[in-house]
Every structure is written in structure tokens, then in C-alpha cells.
Amino acid sequence: MKPEALQEKLNELNVLQQRLSIFTQQRQQLELSNAEITTSAEEVSKAKGKVYSLTGNVILEKDAKTLKTELETQKKEISKHLKTIGAQEEKLKNKALELQKEVTEGLQNDNAK
């Protein structure tokens, strides 16, 4: 493999790894949000009195059933995002592994000469 082509593959691999890192961070943040929503929904279910929701900088009293429905909707949306990010992450991982294999083979072929 020519040095220019090898350098191009290395650059592409670096970009893929950076993108993969971003997706991983996004996935972790969504997983944290999902856990918080799950905990909130459990607490709303246990509540015997009034429940409140933080909207921006304002705390509003809400019906427990309505709030639980809103939390479940948020959880479904996050689950969709997690699924999408997971699929994108998997594609990037596969592409990165493929590029890494090509680069390794290119280096081995150059060293064999």
C-alpha cells in the first residue's frame, strides 16, 4: 500500500474513532437520563399526595397519572434514540475494525518488501 493511501486510511480511522467516542458519550448520557426517568416514574407511582414537575425554572403541581404518562413517553423517546445510536455505533465499530485491518495489512506488506 502506498504511503499516501496508508496515511489516508489512518486519518479516516482517526475520524471514525472520534465519532465513535461522541456516540459513546451520547449513549451514556441517554442511559443516565433513562435511569433517572425510570426512578422518577417509580416515585410518582408510590406518591400518595400531590406530585410536582420541574419545567424549566418553575415547579408545577401535576396530576400523578398525567406525570407518569409524560415520563413513560420520555422513556420511549430515549429508548428510540438509544436504539438509533447503538446501530450507528455498531456500524462505526465495524468500519473502524475493517480500516484497522487494512492498515495493519498495508504495514505488514510494506515491511515484507
C-alpha positions as CSV (number, residue, x, y, z in Angstrom):
1,M,0.0,0.0,0.0
2,K,1.3,3.4,-0.9
3,P,2.3,5.7,2.0
4,E,-0.3,8.3,0.9
5,A,-3.1,5.7,0.8
6,L,-1.9,4.4,4.2
7,Q,-1.9,7.9,5.7
8,E,-5.4,8.5,4.3
9,K,-6.7,5.3,5.9
10,L,-5.1,6.2,9.2
11,N,-6.7,9.7,9.1
12,E,-10.1,8.1,8.3
13,L,-9.6,5.6,11.2
14,N,-8.8,8.5,13.5
15,V,-12.0,10.4,12.4
16,L,-14.1,7.2,12.9
17,Q,-12.7,6.8,16.4
18,Q,-13.5,10.4,17.3
19,R,-17.1,9.9,16.0
20,L,-17.4,6.6,17.9
21,S,-16.3,8.4,21.1
22,I,-19.0,11.0,20.6
23,F,-21.7,8.3,20.1
24,T,-20.5,6.5,23.2
25,Q,-20.8,9.7,25.2
26,Q,-24.3,10.4,23.8
27,R,-25.3,6.8,24.6
28,Q,-24.0,7.1,28.2
29,Q,-25.9,10.3,28.7
30,L,-29.1,8.8,27.3
31,E,-28.7,5.8,29.6
32,L,-28.3,8.1,32.6
33,S,-31.4,10.1,31.6
34,N,-33.3,6.8,31.1
35,A,-32.4,5.7,34.6
36,E,-33.4,9.0,36.1
37,I,-36.8,8.8,34.3
38,T,-37.3,5.2,35.5
39,T,-36.6,6.3,39.1
40,S,-38.9,9.3,38.7
41,A,-41.8,7.2,37.3
42,E,-41.4,4.7,40.2
43,E,-41.5,7.6,42.8
44,V,-44.6,9.1,41.1
45,S,-46.3,5.7,41.3
46,K,-45.6,5.5,45.0
47,A,-46.7,9.0,45.7
48,K,-49.9,9.3,47.9
49,G,-50.3,13.1,47.8
50,K,-49.5,15.8,45.4
51,V,-46.8,15.5,42.8
52,Y,-44.7,18.2,41.2
53,S,-42.8,18.5,38.0
54,L,-39.9,20.8,37.2
55,T,-40.5,22.7,33.9
56,G,-37.5,24.9,33.2
57,N,-37.1,27.0,36.4
58,V,-40.7,26.5,37.5
59,I,-42.1,23.7,39.7
60,L,-45.7,22.9,38.7
61,E,-48.2,20.7,40.5
62,K,-49.4,17.9,38.2
63,D,-51.8,15.0,38.3
64,A,-49.8,11.9,39.1
65,K,-51.3,9.9,36.2
66,T,-50.5,12.7,33.7
67,L,-47.0,13.0,35.0
68,K,-46.4,9.2,34.8
69,T,-47.7,9.2,31.2
70,E,-45.3,12.0,30.3
71,L,-42.4,10.2,31.9
72,E,-43.3,7.0,30.0
73,T,-43.4,9.0,26.8
74,Q,-40.0,10.4,27.5
75,K,-38.6,7.0,28.3
76,K,-39.9,5.6,24.9
77,E,-38.3,8.5,23.1
78,I,-35.0,7.9,24.8
79,S,-35.2,4.2,24.0
80,K,-35.6,5.0,20.3
81,H,-32.6,7.3,20.5
82,L,-30.6,4.6,22.3
83,K,-31.5,2.1,19.6
84,T,-30.5,4.5,16.8
85,I,-27.2,5.5,18.4
86,G,-26.5,1.8,19.1
87,A,-26.9,0.9,15.5
88,Q,-24.7,3.9,14.4
89,E,-22.1,2.9,17.0
90,E,-22.1,-0.6,15.7
91,K,-21.6,0.5,12.1
92,L,-18.8,2.7,13.1
93,K,-17.1,0.0,15.1
94,N,-17.3,-2.4,12.1
95,K,-15.9,0.2,9.7
96,A,-13.1,1.0,12.2
97,L,-12.2,-2.6,12.5
98,E,-12.2,-3.0,8.7
99,L,-9.9,0.0,8.3
100,Q,-7.7,-1.1,11.1
101,K,-7.3,-4.5,9.4
102,E,-6.5,-2.7,6.1
103,V,-3.9,-0.5,7.7
104,T,-2.3,-3.5,9.5
105,E,-2.1,-5.5,6.3
106,G,-0.7,-2.5,4.4
107,L,2.0,-2.0,7.1
108,Q,2.9,-5.7,7.1
109,N,3.1,-5.7,3.3
110,D,5.4,-2.7,3.3
111,N,7.6,-4.3,5.9
112,A,7.8,-7.5,3.9
113,K,9.3,-5.7,0.9
